[in-house]
Structure formats: structure tokens, C-alpha cells
Amino acid sequence: MSDNNEVQGGLLAEREAMVAVAKELWALLPDDCERITCEALLFADYAEYRKTAFTESGESRNIGSHLPLVKAMENLRKVMYKPGKGTWYTSYFTVMRPGKVTTNYDYDTEPNWSVKPGDATYVADLERFPREPQLIPVWMQDKLGA
């Protein structure tokens, strides 16, 4: 049974969760860089985060793990859940000096995993964030054996 049977989100909760993610990314932005990007791929208890900071000249560097960002991103995914419709699989954040933030969310495409999770992870994610059958992407139906 889903942990999401009651509505957790709403516009204010989503905004607060987005701001929390942006603040954590801002905290990771090195002083000599102008922007940081984060691609977050989440499924049940399985996740990958790709964080890259960029200097003004375009040089890039990978940024390591950061537990407060992980927690903020997990919360964002949870509050963005819509009963029967699901939530996103991959999110993209860019934080730029002096404080501009852009976001994008993918609700339909299988994440581009470095290491794919087992099929049980897909089952667990759908149990946690249920979707109406017609809203389950074909690639996910294949994972579920549907």
C-alpha cells in the first residue's frame, strides 16, 4: 500500500521543497563557479545524482555526494506526487549566480541509469507512487511484467 494515500503536496509544499533543493545546490556551488547542475534519478529507495559545477570559462567539475540534498530531493519527489498520476522519475536543476534557478521534471521516460536497478525497485516505486494503469509508461510495464 502507498505511503501517499493522502495528498502530501500542493503548490506551497512544492514551492518550499523546490526552494530547499535550490538552497542545498547553492551551498555546493564552489566560489569560483557560476552555476551548478543536478540531474536526479529516483526510484523507490534507489537513486543517482549527477552534480556538475561550471566556471565562467566553461570548465566543469563533478561535485560529490551531499546528504541534505538527497533528503531535499526525496521530499520534493514526494510532495510532487499526484494521486493516480504519479511523480517524476528524473529531475533537472540548474542554480546560477546571482540566484537564478531553472527546473525540469520527466514523468514518463525511463531514467538514464549508470547502473540499472532490479525490477523489484520498479515495483516498489509504483507501490509508493501509484499511477492509473493507462498512465504507466510502456517501458515500466515491461519491468513489471504487465
C-alpha positions as CSV (number, residue, x, y, z in Angstrom):
1,M,0.0,0.0,0.0
2,S,1.2,3.5,-0.8
3,D,2.5,6.0,1.7
4,N,0.9,8.6,-0.4
5,N,-2.8,7.8,0.1
6,E,-3.4,11.3,1.4
7,V,-2.4,14.3,-0.6
8,Q,1.1,15.4,0.7
9,G,1.7,18.2,-1.8
10,G,0.0,21.3,-3.0
11,L,1.6,24.4,-4.6
12,L,3.0,25.7,-1.3
13,A,4.6,22.4,-0.3
14,E,6.1,22.0,-3.8
15,R,7.5,25.6,-3.8
16,E,9.0,25.1,-0.4
17,A,10.5,21.7,-1.4
18,M,12.0,23.3,-4.6
19,V,13.5,26.1,-2.6
20,A,15.0,23.6,-0.2
21,V,16.7,21.7,-3.2
22,A,17.9,25.0,-4.7
23,K,19.4,26.1,-1.3
24,E,21.3,22.8,-1.0
25,L,22.7,23.2,-4.5
26,W,23.6,26.8,-3.8
27,A,25.6,25.5,-0.7
28,L,27.5,23.1,-3.1
29,L,28.3,25.8,-5.7
30,P,32.1,26.5,-5.5
31,D,33.1,30.1,-5.1
32,D,34.9,30.1,-8.5
33,C,31.9,28.7,-10.4
34,E,28.9,30.4,-11.9
35,R,26.4,27.6,-11.9
36,I,25.8,24.1,-10.7
37,T,23.5,21.5,-12.3
38,C,21.9,18.4,-10.8
39,E,20.3,15.5,-12.6
40,A,18.5,13.4,-10.0
41,L,17.2,9.9,-10.9
42,L,15.0,8.5,-8.2
43,F,13.0,5.2,-7.9
44,A,11.8,3.9,-4.5
45,D,15.0,3.7,-2.4
46,Y,17.4,3.7,-5.4
47,A,18.9,7.0,-6.7
48,E,21.6,8.5,-8.7
49,Y,22.7,12.1,-8.6
50,R,24.9,13.8,-11.2
51,K,26.1,17.2,-9.9
52,T,28.4,19.4,-12.0
53,A,29.7,22.9,-11.3
54,F,30.8,25.2,-14.2
55,T,33.2,28.1,-14.2
56,E,32.6,31.2,-16.3
57,S,35.1,29.8,-18.9
58,G,33.1,26.6,-19.2
59,E,35.4,24.3,-17.2
60,S,33.4,21.7,-15.3
61,R,33.9,19.6,-12.2
62,N,31.9,16.9,-10.6
63,I,30.5,17.5,-7.1
64,G,30.4,14.7,-4.6
65,S,27.5,13.4,-2.5
66,H,25.6,15.6,-0.1
67,L,23.0,14.0,2.2
68,P,21.0,17.2,2.8
69,L,20.4,17.5,-1.0
70,V,19.4,13.8,-1.2
71,K,16.8,14.3,1.6
72,A,15.5,17.6,0.0
73,M,15.2,15.8,-3.4
74,E,13.4,12.9,-1.9
75,N,11.0,15.2,-0.2
76,L,10.4,17.2,-3.5
77,R,9.5,14.0,-5.3
78,K,7.1,13.0,-2.6
79,V,5.3,16.4,-2.4
80,M,5.0,16.5,-6.2
81,Y,3.2,13.1,-6.3
82,K,-0.3,13.4,-7.7
83,P,-2.7,10.5,-6.7
84,G,-3.2,8.2,-9.7
85,K,-0.9,10.3,-11.9
86,G,2.4,9.6,-10.2
87,T,5.5,11.7,-9.8
88,W,8.7,12.4,-11.7
89,Y,11.4,9.9,-12.4
90,T,14.2,12.4,-13.3
91,S,14.6,16.0,-12.3
92,Y,17.0,18.6,-13.6
93,F,18.0,21.6,-11.6
94,T,20.4,24.5,-12.5
95,V,21.3,27.1,-10.0
96,M,23.2,30.1,-11.3
97,R,24.7,33.2,-9.7
98,P,23.3,35.5,-8.5
99,G,20.5,33.1,-7.6
100,K,18.5,32.1,-10.7
101,V,17.1,28.6,-10.7
102,T,15.7,26.5,-13.6
103,T,14.0,23.1,-13.2
104,N,12.6,20.4,-15.4
105,Y,10.9,17.1,-14.5
106,D,10.5,14.0,-16.5
107,Y,7.4,11.9,-15.6
108,D,7.5,9.5,-18.5
109,T,10.9,8.5,-19.6
110,E,13.0,5.7,-18.0
111,P,15.9,7.3,-16.2
112,N,19.3,7.0,-17.9
113,W,20.9,5.0,-15.1
114,S,24.6,4.4,-14.8
115,V,23.7,1.1,-13.1
116,K,20.1,-0.1,-13.6
117,P,18.2,-1.2,-10.5
118,G,16.5,-4.6,-10.4
119,D,12.9,-5.0,-11.4
120,A,11.8,-5.1,-7.8
121,T,12.8,-1.5,-7.5
122,Y,10.3,-0.5,-10.2
123,V,7.6,-2.5,-8.4
124,A,8.4,-0.8,-5.1
125,D,8.3,2.7,-6.8
126,L,4.9,2.0,-8.3
127,E,3.6,0.8,-4.9
128,R,4.9,4.0,-3.3
129,F,3.7,6.3,-6.1
130,P,0.8,4.6,-7.7
131,R,-0.4,5.5,-11.2
132,E,-3.6,4.6,-13.1
133,P,-2.8,1.7,-15.4
134,Q,-3.1,3.9,-18.5
135,L,-0.5,6.3,-17.1
136,I,2.2,3.7,-16.5
137,P,4.8,4.1,-19.3
138,V,5.3,1.0,-21.6
139,W,8.9,0.6,-20.5
140,M,7.8,0.4,-16.9
141,Q,5.0,-2.1,-17.7
142,D,7.7,-4.3,-19.2
143,K,9.7,-4.1,-15.9
144,L,6.5,-5.0,-14.0
145,G,5.8,-8.0,-16.3
146,A,2.4,-6.4,-17.2
